[in-house]
Amino acid sequence: MSLVGSGLVGGWRRGQAVVDQLDVAVEPGRVLGVAGPSGCGKSTLVRVLALLHTPWRGSVSVDGTEVRQMRYRAPAALRRRVGVVFQQPRASADPRLTLSDLLTEPLRAAGERDRAVLDARAAELCDRVGLTAELRTRRPHEVSDGQLQRACLARALAAEPDYLLCDEMTAMLDASTTAALVSVISAEVDRGLGVLTVSHDEPLLAAWADEVVRPWSG
Ligand SMILES: Nc1ncnc2c1ncn2[C@@H]1O[C@H](COP(=O)(O)OP(=O)(O)OP(=O)(O)O)[C@@H](O)[C@H]1O
């Protein structure tokens, strides 16, 4: 059981691979740290593992099932098993949605329409990530970056994924919000969530990750 990328090669411009023959395995109940210099391809690797970007070569498999088509063609059941939190919450949050609607987006995408069910789930997710009730009806421009990132984490956890990919999730947050988000995720890891976290923050990786890999060094 794991989210595995094997022999991954990919990038954005023909002939310029930024992910070049990488093997990576995200295992249940463990935190894998990925470090590397700016621009080397860490976010690209995350996008491939999140089934959002098609690699040129190699494969991604989720618990032994190889994902043959990526992006909107990837099977929804597999996509739901991999959550992602991006660096910039404002770039990944629809400004028209309330936080409650934002974090239940994956449930609505999966067909849930019952308002009472969605509201109850939003309340439960907000509690889990430390968002107070009055924030649920606010829109992204009415909350802080830290509060919005908490909502984005809640959205990533909404479909109860087996794997969570964090792409510089805490880069723009203060130390206390970083600690709070890491603590929320650590509780999920204790319940079996497998995490891959990309970060420039070496002390954070040293403290949080079970193992740190540096695929772009040497
Ligand atoms: N959507 C895109 N279109 C074209 N090129 C891209 C795109 N995203 C990334 N790139 C290019 O791919 C290379 C790797 O970028 P990527 O964002 O994966 O690196 P990174 O290691 O995450 O960087 P950073 O640490 O600065 O966030 C860079 O040269 C970047 O300019």
The ligand as a MOL file (V3000), in Angstrom:
LIG
                    3D

  0  0  0     0  0            999 V3000
M  V30 BEGIN CTAB
M  V30 COUNTS 31 33 0 0 0
M  V30 BEGIN ATOM
M  V30 1 N 2.9140 25.7270 -15.4770 0
M  V30 2 C 4.1770 25.8170 -15.9240 0
M  V30 3 N 4.4150 26.1320 -17.2140 0
M  V30 4 C 5.6820 26.2140 -17.6890 0
M  V30 5 N 6.7780 26.0020 -16.9390 0
M  V30 6 C 6.5950 25.7010 -15.6450 0
M  V30 7 C 5.2930 25.5890 -15.0670 0
M  V30 8 N 5.4370 25.2700 -13.7600 0
M  V30 9 C 6.7670 25.2030 -13.5300 0
M  V30 10 N 7.4620 25.4480 -14.6600 0
M  V30 11 C 8.9310 25.4400 -14.7940 0
M  V30 12 O 9.4130 24.1690 -14.3770 0
M  V30 13 C 10.5980 24.3140 -13.6010 0
M  V30 14 C 10.3780 23.6580 -12.2390 0
M  V30 15 O 9.3680 24.3980 -11.5460 0
M  V30 16 P 8.7550 23.8990 -10.1640 0
M  V30 17 O 7.7190 24.8910 -9.7860 0
M  V30 18 O 8.3720 22.4780 -10.2740 0
M  V30 19 O 10.0440 24.0110 -9.1920 0
M  V30 20 P 10.1320 24.0680 -7.6090 0
M  V30 21 O 11.2880 23.2240 -7.2270 0
M  V30 22 O 8.8310 23.7200 -6.9920 0
M  V30 23 O 10.4460 25.6040 -7.3680 0
M  V30 24 P 10.2450 26.4990 -6.0430 0
M  V30 25 O 11.0510 25.8430 -4.9600 0
M  V30 26 O 10.8330 27.8270 -6.4580 0
M  V30 27 O 8.7730 26.5450 -5.7710 0
M  V30 28 C 10.8980 25.7990 -13.5120 0
M  V30 29 O 11.8730 26.0890 -14.4810 0
M  V30 30 C 9.5780 26.4520 -13.8460 0
M  V30 31 O 9.7850 27.6870 -14.4860 0
M  V30 END ATOM
M  V30 BEGIN BOND
M  V30 1 1 1 2
M  V30 2 1 2 3
M  V30 3 2 2 7
M  V30 4 2 3 4
M  V30 5 1 4 5
M  V30 6 2 5 6
M  V30 7 1 6 7
M  V30 8 1 6 10
M  V30 9 1 7 8
M  V30 10 2 8 9
M  V30 11 1 9 10
M  V30 12 1 10 11
M  V30 13 1 11 12
M  V30 14 1 11 30
M  V30 15 1 12 13
M  V30 16 1 13 14
M  V30 17 1 13 28
M  V30 18 1 14 15
M  V30 19 1 15 16
M  V30 20 2 16 17
M  V30 21 1 16 18
M  V30 22 1 16 19
M  V30 23 1 19 20
M  V30 24 2 20 21
M  V30 25 1 20 22
M  V30 26 1 20 23
M  V30 27 1 23 24
M  V30 28 2 24 25
M  V30 29 1 24 26
M  V30 30 1 24 27
M  V30 31 1 28 29
M  V30 32 1 28 30
M  V30 33 1 30 31
M  V30 END BOND
M  V30 END CTAB
M  END
